[in-house]
Amino acid sequence: MNRGISASEVLPGLDLDLLTTFLDRPTTFEAIRAYRAALRTDPNDH
């Protein structure tokens, strides 16, 4: 679903490429938990 945009102009710290990797989760709750877990990892990795 990436349309060539990798950063938000409104939320410059938001990594859209990372965020889109969670779109395939079965529920919103699971996507949120996985996204938060990814954010807790080393921020230099993304």
Summary of the structure (lengths in Angstrom):
residues: 46
radius of gyration: 11.0
end to end distance: 18.3
largest distance: 28.3
contacts: 79
relative contact order: 0.16
helix: 46%
strand: 4%
